Amino acid sequence: MASPGAVREAGQRPAWRARAGLSYRILSLGDAALTIEFGDAIDRRLLAEVAAADQALLQALASGQLPGVVETVPTFRSLTVIYDPLRSTRTRVEAAIDAALRQAAPLVVGQRRRVWQLPVCYGDQLSECGPDLDGLAAACGLSAAEVVRLHAGGCYEVYMLGFLPGFAFMGDLPPALACARRSEPRTLVPAGSVATAGRLTAIYPWESPGGWQLIGACPLPLFSPSWTQPALLQAGDRVRLRAIDAGEFAALQAAAPALRRATQPPLAFLAAAAE
């Protein structure tokens, strides 16, 4: 029987496995990481499977059952496991992952999560907050007011963090607002910009380049090394948005530096600790 390494060298994909209701396969990612893949789409059920697996591995790591593992990194549809190759091997880590996933908690439909309500000043209030609002509205065959109503009326799931510290990829936008990224990305997107791309939405926590459609701005900080948990949003959180006017936006902007210096994130905007 060929070894796993021989199978991979032959160009065959690893077989799917099943543990505790999870279906996954394990892929190599260089010489110090593995990726546990659960599917190939952006889907809330896959997000729940990633979360269940991540929790199982974190528990195993805390109890010493994953020697050599450094950290886990959840994404939309997979979980990357980074390990120290001087302390363990791929074979040992893979076997430990399989053992840990046998103990994974069953998926819970409607699992209780934190719910945030974040203020957003849209481009219909201040054009500089949402320079792409009118263009997005035209592309979707809607008025700017309809875009704001639909976008602010959603309850979005945080699928994953990535791209920048604290940058939360959230879905799912109403189908009527689905629009591709800009054909020409901006070299500088202001921090706090509220943006859309396809069926996803996000808030830029830092100034950075970016190609998403900018339709509003959130005056709250989303990341601070002073906080006990530096990123405000975490995978699995839910986010509701509240449209605000220019006056409230300016007042919250003025308060942002003090919020960033605090030891805790702005919990006043936590609508519910769990839902």
Secondary structure, DSSP 8 states (H G I E B T S, - for coil): ---HHHHHHTT-----EEETTEEEEEEE-TTSEEEEE--SS--HHHHHHHHHHHHHHHHHHHTT-STTEEEEEE-SSEEEEEE-TTT--HHHHHHHHHHHHTT-----TT----EEEEEEEETTT-GGG-TTHHHHHHHHT--HHHHHHHHHT-EEEEEEE-SSTT-EEEE---GGG-B---SS-EEEE-TTEEEEEBTEEEE-SS-EEE-SEEEEE--S--B-TTSSSSBS--TT-EEEEEE--HHHHHHHHHHHHHHHHSSS--GGGEEES--
